[in-house]
Amino acid sequence: QVQLVESGGGLVQSGGSLRLSCAASGRISGIWTMGWYRQAPGKQRELVARIIVNGATNYADSVKGRFTISRDGPGKNVVHLQMNSLKPEDTALYYCNVNYLSRDCWGQGTQVTVSS
């Protein structure tokens, strides 16, 4: 069974920074993407950033230039999201996602709250 353990959420003032981390454990192989999604109250879940197996990255337009996604080296299924210059509109529940062998696995979510 695959498990995703997220950490790093919290409360921060506008302009501040947070770093989210997600560690995948269990019988997992053939990872295609690791990434982060978020869902604000009353809104649909949206992609924030993801990193593909070849190292390419995708970002939502709203976070480009402020957020950076990275993955630890081979054999370490850990992904990080460095969030700088946070804005109140970044407030949401952030979910880690791993896509492997055409399956999607989700973390339980970590809350990020940005005060103005």
C-alpha positions in Angstrom: 0.0 0.0 0.0 1.3 3.4 -1.0 1.3 6.2 1.6 2.0 9.9 1.2 3.1 11.8 4.2 2.9 15.6 3.9 4.5 18.2 6.1 5.2 21.9 6.2 1.9 23.7 6.0 1.0 26.5 8.4 0.1 30.1 8.9 2.3 32.8 7.4 1.9 36.5 6.6 1.6 37.9 3.1 5.0 38.0 1.5 6.3 35.1 3.6 7.6 31.7 2.7 6.7 28.1 3.4 8.2 24.8 2.3 6.0 21.7 1.8 7.4 18.2 1.7 5.8 14.9 0.7 7.4 11.5 1.2 6.0 8.5 -0.7 6.4 5.1 0.8 5.3 1.6 0.2 5.2 -0.6 -2.9 5.7 2.2 -5.5 7.5 2.0 -8.8 7.2 3.5 -12.2 6.5 7.0 -10.9 5.5 9.3 -13.7 4.8 12.6 -11.9 5.0 13.9 -8.3 3.3 17.2 -7.5 1.0 19.4 -5.5 -2.6 20.4 -6.0 -4.6 22.8 -3.9 -8.2 23.4 -3.1 -9.6 26.6 -1.6 -13.1 26.7 -0.1 -15.8 26.8 -2.7 -13.3 26.1 -5.5 -12.2 23.1 -7.5 -8.9 21.4 -6.9 -6.2 22.8 -9.1 -2.7 21.9 -10.1 -0.1 24.0 -8.4 3.1 22.3 -9.7 4.4 18.9 -10.7 7.6 17.4 -11.7 7.8 14.7 -14.4 10.1 11.7 -14.4 12.4 13.3 -16.9 12.8 16.3 -14.6 10.5 18.7 -16.5 8.2 20.8 -14.4 4.8 22.4 -14.8 3.4 25.3 -12.8 0.1 27.1 -12.6 0.4 30.5 -14.0 -0.5 32.1 -10.7 2.5 30.6 -9.0 5.2 30.9 -11.7 8.2 32.8 -10.4 7.2 32.4 -6.8 7.0 28.6 -6.2 9.6 26.0 -7.0 9.1 22.2 -7.0 11.9 19.8 -6.6 12.5 16.1 -6.0 15.1 14.4 -4.0 17.6 12.1 -5.8 17.0 8.6 -7.2 15.6 6.1 -4.8 14.1 8.9 -2.6 10.5 9.5 -3.5 10.3 12.9 -1.8 9.0 16.0 -3.4 9.2 19.6 -2.1 7.4 22.8 -2.9 9.2 26.0 -1.9 6.6 28.8 -1.8 7.9 32.3 -1.7 6.1 35.7 -1.8 3.0 34.1 -0.6 -0.3 35.9 -1.1 -3.7 35.6 0.7 -5.1 34.0 -2.5 -2.6 31.1 -2.0 -4.6 30.0 1.1 -5.9 26.5 0.5 -5.6 22.9 1.4 -2.5 21.6 -0.4 -2.5 17.9 -1.6 0.5 15.9 -2.6 -0.1 13.7 -5.7 1.9 10.9 -7.1 1.0 9.3 -10.4 2.5 5.9 -11.0 1.6 3.1 -13.4 -1.5 5.1 -14.4 -2.7 5.4 -10.9 -3.2 8.5 -8.8 -2.3 8.5 -5.1 -3.3 11.5 -2.9 -2.1 12.7 0.5 -4.5 13.8 3.1 -3.7 17.5 2.6 -1.9 20.2 4.6 -3.4 23.6 5.2 -1.6 26.7 4.1 -3.1 30.0 5.3 -1.7 33.4 4.3 -2.8 36.4 6.2 -2.9 39.8 4.7 
